Amino acid sequence: GVYRFPVERASLIALKTVISYLKGDTNIQEVVFVLFDSNTENAYKRSLTTV
């Protein structure tokens, strides 16, 4: 990941943060994660199965 931060950990943090925020009072209907390579995409897919 960026600055050598583990992509698996980063994806889990990002997903949990967004999910937590969306559980609150919000009008947001769609969230888009822009991922720049298949390694990062796969990390997010794996993390999504655990949240």
Buried (B, 14 or more C-beta within 10 A) or exposed (E): EEEEEEBBEBBBEBBEEBEEEEEEEEEEEEEEEEBEEEEBEBBBEEBEEEE
